[in-house]
Amino acid sequence: MSQILSVLVFVGAYILIATERVHRVAAALGGAGLMLALGLTNGETAFHSLDAGVDWNVVFLLLGMMIIVGVIKQTGLFEFLAIAAAKRAKGKPFAVLAMFVVITAVASAALDNVTTVLLIAPVTFLVCDRLGLNPIPFLIAEVMASNIGGAATLIGDPPNIIIASRSGLTFNDFLVHMGPFVVVMMAVFVLVCRWLFRSAFHYDEKRVAEVMALSEREAIRNKTLLVQSMIVLALVLVGFVLHSALHVEPSVVALLGAGLLVLISKVTTEEAIEDVEWETLVFFMGLFVMVGALVNTGVIGQVSKALADAVGGQPLLAVMALLVISAVLSAIVDNIPYVATMSPIVSDLVDAQGGGPQAESLWWSLALGADLGGNATAVGASANVVVLGLAARNGTPISFWQFTRYGLVVAGLSVLLAAPYLWLRYFLFA
């Protein structure tokens, strides 16, 4: 009975989010409240469980980086980068989009996709404003690129960290096995963007001429604050790369960086938190509680177990089924709790097949399905939710279906390309 109730509450909240009948924050909080009130989860589980509760690491990573980005915004750096990028692309909209998409993908592999979109979005708003372009297609393309690029490394996307922890796979393993596919997928994605967002590429010669006449150096308003911000940001990025060796969570690194930057600069606390997307953080909390209730009542575990039973002893079928199901479920629920629930089952499947390249390919199937499937809907990945919040704050809101109609195409294409990659690399040429 508890499983049926949890599914009904989740589906009801999801419909409200998708149809935008009520604000997405209200829908998420209402769904979370019902899960708690009906006893489908409890306070201890919702707020303290690592597997079925709010992922505070994600919440505080976002908070810390939002504060850092808010301080950097006051230096004029984003205006500098926006003008420089527009001039380098000679004001051509598709060239600007392609440049931003590639930068986003590379940065997401080196950092993580959420941090990257927080840094790239303000530049995008400014470039589009200068060139008279609609920023929505650019933002959607960038967040999809961040999810694709983040799949290449262990630290690029949170699900990869969970998989590495459970499987013992290293940073180099992810780079060698995921990297080649991500490079091919990004090349295809850039070409697809030319068709997918073709209506957005309007060339305004007058605006382009105005931008080309600007001096990007004049955009820097506070050089002292810029130097302070760059030093702190560099320390934070080093902390992200070394967090596993230092045994410090990325969220702690981000909070320490935010605290240090506010401390050493003359920025007031009020100014520092002015650009924090509180609605996005609260939405995440509600979503995590709802998905946690599905984990707590055994819904996600039962689905995962059914998959394991259906494909046992058939390696290729297991890999393909895991890829498709992971993509579908990661589009519906956030890919972080899905991977946390699925990884022990995949571990059992790998052990049952006796190890080796074919058995190990199950981990890559899970990673590709979860990372790339997150592009399908507006709530499939953390970076998607963050970009929707930033767009709404900028006065250019992106609706659930506006994102999803593009996301389904990109996620579907990604899975279609991932399937032959897995078959060729781990079965045909193993």
Sequence and secondary structure as in RCSB ss.txt:
>XXXX:A:sequence
MSQILSVLVFVGAYILIATERVHRVAAALGGAGLMLALGLTNGETAFHSLDAGVDWNVVFLLLGMMIIVGVIKQT
GLFEFLAIAAAKRAKGKPFAVLAMFVVITAVASAALDNVTTVLLIAPVTFLVCDRLGLNPIPFLIAEVMASNIGG
AATLIGDPPNIIIASRSGLTFNDFLVHMGPFVVVMMAVFVLVCRWLFRSAFHYDEKRVAEVMALSEREAIRNKTL
LVQSMIVLALVLVGFVLHSALHVEPSVVALLGAGLLVLISKVTTEEAIEDVEWETLVFFMGLFVMVGALVNTGVI
GQVSKALADAVGGQPLLAVMALLVISAVLSAIVDNIPYVATMSPIVSDLVDAQGGGPQAESLWWSLALGADLGGN
ATAVGASANVVVLGLAARNGTPISFWQFTRYGLVVAGLSVLLAAPYLWLRYFLFA
>XXXX:A:secstr
 HHHHHHHHHHHHHHHHHHTSS HHHHHHHHHHHHHHTTSS HHHHHH TTTS  HHHHHHHHHHHHHHHHHHTT
THHHHHHHHHHHHTTT HHHHHHHHHHHHHHHHHHS HHHHHHHHHHHHHHHHHHHT  HHHHHHHHHHHHHHHH
TTSTTTSHHHHHHHHHH   HHHHHHHHHHHHHHHHHHHHHHHHHHTGGG    HHHHHHHHT  GGGG   HHH
HHHHHHHHHHHHHHHHHHHHHT  HHHHHHHHHHHHHHHSS  HHHHTTT  HHHHHHHHHHHHHHHHHHHTTHH
HHHHHHHHHHHTT HHHHHHHHHHHHHHHHHHS HHHHHHHHHHHHHHHHHHTTSHHHHHHHHHHHHHHHHHHTT
SSTTSSHHHHHHHHHHHHTT    HHHHHHHHHHHHHHHHHHHHHHHHIIIII  
